[in-house]
Amino acid sequence: MKSLQTSLGTRLVVAFILVVLGATSIPTILQVRALYGRIHEEARRRMISDIEVCSLVLDRKKRTLTRVARSVSHNMYLGRILAHDIQAPAKAEMIKGVGKNSLSDADRAEVSFLTIVDGNGDVLFRSGNELETLGYNLSSDSFVQEALKGRIAAGYALMDATALWEEGLIENPLPGPAGGPPGLVLKVAAPVFRAPDASNALSVAGRSDAVGAVIAGYYFNGEDDVLNDIFGRTGGVASVYTADGLVNSTRENWIPTLPREFFAGGKSGERRIRNFHDRGEIGGYIKLRALDGSVAAVFELRTSTAFIATARSQMLKNTILYSIIGLLLAMLLGLVITRRITGPIKNLQKGAEQIGRGNMDFRIEASGHDEIAQLAESFNVMAARLSQNMREMRQSKQQVEYYSERLKSAHASLEMYSRELEKVNQQLL
């Protein structure tokens, strides 16, 4: 019986612990998973917002280049010089003065290079390389072609090493047939009209009386202000890639991990968000398109999501800690509850043993109003009835013994009278 009681108590404790752990751990685990998902979603929403900021910064740079190119192209002296038939050296010298005087210090800080060409595409001025001016023609450049048609052209472009050297963006072109990897530039070309129409020339699209073009550009390989501005606003690693690899980044020794499919054509997927769970990072991407709509480069903003893994690890640690505390409390509470249940059962067992030994006066102390207390009261009522029945049985036994003795005495008297009668009969005979 004792082993059964121990088994019952153990099973009660184990069952209570399992119920408590299930009631606390399962909701906690589900809550951790839900919170983990919300943190990831919040990181994604933040990246979407940061990518919007990056797009605004890049568009602002494009607008700045457009403003500079239009400001120079609106110079009436520039229109007059380009419209007149002047010898190339003299025209180039005059254009040089106009180009230098048209650029303010603020404008010089915004552009990497400024180039002026005439209506034939011949280069007359280069802000970055004044020595390499005459004898170069940019009529095959798509930006120049659009500008000479009277339209502003803006977009991203890849320039080979020779073109970069001609603009003064690199010191020397690299040797070899390819001339080294291409550089990425943001270019804006604005048309230059004849002086009388310079005030309103840009208000009419498709004019063909352009006498030249002004090209303003920003060189991503050599300039850091745009990427640093984005870094200051978002706190993420800002990088630019071409199909040949990394162009520039705000972090030194940055290891590029840009998927190749980001350079796929088509108008869809201008912006993308990708999680790098193995690196603990999330990246946002913007396609930088050339003038013809092709993907010239891809901008990337990468931020760390290591805080999510740290938060998840901390939440798991807290869950384990709270589960252990809950387990200990469940064990303690289970023991208390088990004792409250098995204690009265042991008293009932003891009472049954006492009654079995004949102690009909044994009673169980019943406290409370639960089922066990009612069982104890029923046991006491049963014991009282058994005690009363035993007393009645003893009284009945005593009465039976008394009457039995009386019958024995009467029987003895009858036998004595019978013998005396026999003697009297014999004497009479």
Secondary structure, 3 states (H helix, E strand, C coil): CHHHHHHHHHHHHHHHHHHHHHHHHHHHHHHHHHHHHHHHHHHHHHHHHHHHHHHHHHHHHHHHHHHHHHHHHCCHHHHHHHHCCCCHHHHHHHHHHHHHHHCCHHHHHHCCEEEEEECCCEEEEECCCCCCCCCCECCCCHHHHHHHCCCCEEEEEEECHHHHHHCCCCCCCCCCCCCCCCEEEEEEEEEEECHHHCCCHHHCCCCCCEEEEEEEEEECCCCCHHHHHHHHHHCCEEEEEECCEEEEECCCCCCCCCCHHHHCCCCCCCEEEEEECCCCEEEEEEEEEECCCCEEEEEEEEEECHHHHHHHHHHHHHHHHHHHHHHHHHHHHHHHHHHHHHHHHHHHHHHHHHHHCCCCCCCCCCCCCCHHHHHHHHHHHHHHHHHHHHHHHHHHHHHHHHHHHHHHHHHHHHHHHHHHHHHHHHHHC
